[in-house]
Amino acid sequence: MQIEINYINPKEIRYIEPIISKGYKGKYDIYYTNIKTGKRSKKTTKTAIQREANKELDKFKRIYYNNIEDQKIKYISDLLRVINEYKKCRLSKKTLELYNISFKKLISVVGNKELRFIMYMDVEKLISRIVEKISKSSINIYIRTLKAGFNYAKKLGAIYENPVNAVDLFKIPNKPRLCFENEDIPKLIDCLDRPFLIRIVKFALESSARIGEILNIQWCDVDFEKGLINISNKGDFQTKTGEERFIPISKKIMQLIKEKPYLDDNEISVQQNIFEQNSNIYELNNKENKTYVFGKIDGTKFSTTYISKLFKKKIIKAGFEDKFHFHCTRHTSITGMGNSNFPLFFMQKLAGHKNIKTTEGYVHVSLNEMRNWMNSVNYSGIEKNK
């Protein structure tokens, strides 16, 4: 098979598709045209077995046709190095951290083996070592991460097959998502006792936004004219799905944005020094419009860990069960919409779910709501009509 490749030079090189042929001492060589020089070249497969030589040829073709530079990926550590070097621009910090944790755990169990010698049982050995120490859902995350990493190695031509493809994930039973009942919301708000924390939690309940999304909203993301808040990716933050979305500014959300979440020395409510205002106009200070809407008094960003821990501490002190956490505000918000006959498609867009089935999974009928309906309707027919 002959193919023409046009170079910028311009220069046309005719070349033959890479093939294998027996060479010195009966070992197979790969014959190909060097793209850079235009000359016919060869590379040894280091094997005299035709089946193995064909595998090496397939790996070579993946690199050759995709014009991938040979990264000298031989060991597990080499693959991890390449992932850290070349994938960091595409992955969030948390995802990159997962790659490092997953591969280092594998190395700790099987050693820094050559990639071509990694087998299905190596991953099974890893699972057997950690299954008693961490949750099965966490192990599933490690398996998926390893599978993605080895798929990347396959693309680069470092391996012929992905050994993790045969590994089964644990079946995780669905757990009910924790929600605060409607009658508990006033108690929840009262126990927080810090205006800035109350403002953040109220916004979470109104918007269904995640804690990381809320804390990363900057004033430049708020479009007062169009009435929209942009949940956007930033240099140090990426949304869970990787996609940006808009949250409409409802009347309640507008009130929260305008709230004064801090107290001065005289216990008088004060706003962050973000914008000048009169009764109708909000004019952003151009020097400060990148400060955070739900940030500290100086406009800098709170960490998600700080807000989550503070929230947990306050609600436990107020008598809520230890199982509740900040993300329950998101579950509560979406469930409340479902119980209020909010259109499911709107709920999906507001929550930022890629799949509407995910939204359906968040929605469950309040047990109290269910009890009220059971008490109010004679659905069984056993109660006599009066």
Steps between C-alpha positions, in 0.01 A plus 500: 500500500646837395398835656609854423581742781533872426761686698526874559837495318316413258628155426317183414609171648359169386516234763392143565275406789711360790555125465694229683763277351749253643843644548818426692498173699142432394355790695235716335564860402248774424569675167357850454568840346643752742265801486777748592766382254289332230737203507410136544579385854461197721447427866542166672205334677748301714301181440514203263133411564277633225196546724702715743656689210154585366409644841811718489404606147153603618650707783746661258218593261307677775802721564593534132161597355409733785847660484550445874845561636652195667492578873707198606216373717617171644408486868191603700691802633577608142130500415418702812772750410358547151144539634618769744695676228261488205153460653517769767365762259189287440435369850393669822734491799275245673499269196876524463533423870283190448736378228796539734327325791370212285827425323709537815272253677549257211878543519495442877337160443656363179816711476604730217442234235539537127167593346502204262517263799205654688218245516139484609605323820731788596199729528303229683790469745482876563126479563540211746755704698286813539145364510497483881647849540294721270146503365404304190384818329852644548651181357275539194643849452855357511406231246351756261806722539741213431294397199516853358875516565570172321275606211726802465802266495330298225445816294869579534589152381660399831273195543298279270197438723362668812529252792243690708219449247430155643471625859141520626376790706330437833123523492406781735142503633326833456484699821223751566632853463482692825273802510389747763125498550317827431410546865871466593617786275427784753691306767785441252526869411481615862777267621754633250508839681761656267349730234749404228438127559122548506527688168700216341258229623192695390653541154571125487137423588372745238738413216583127550864598438789300642718653773802534268287673236358747752836596649649555154235746379668835435326833448605491136287182467185689604312667214244728665371624164411153371425362845746210478782350705765314301631184667828497312827310486803689627873445527471349847147362470307274266134401522428135571384433143756733345216701345397856581139595568284797599281543808213748459493772765162458665360756745623295797848457349518873428418570867780263607750671269404839645516380862764642733669190643745657746487711816728791581633589847168663584306184409358675192458292184748587227548378144824389341668802340403383152278757332350843535124509504193715518141381512499373140858478373782258575830615357788257537837634598722391207794436731299272723248326271700177512453468874261234626128552555494256791851573614654653810448863591806597290359309202747210512377142466399262776624142468234231456653309793460795736134563410412129504659443842346815647157397371539149643612634838202734526229249404631224728503746790136579415402133525506387136634149439867455410403351161394844370752714310507809275419308180164411656394857419526411130296181551244700698472765231451260209260280699301807601465597135376150417242511778387841374436364147797693359551389134763222495684653203536831690629311802761325286625827352510678834684213671745461210442128441606358164248217521141560606503159673747647747246769583230236543728317744521807721124542515319304766175571674529637851384241754299767679345603168415137432341465846289813445367363172426162660306673774306728267393255228282189540703309242441154652124528529496355852383824659123545491370795306343751733 
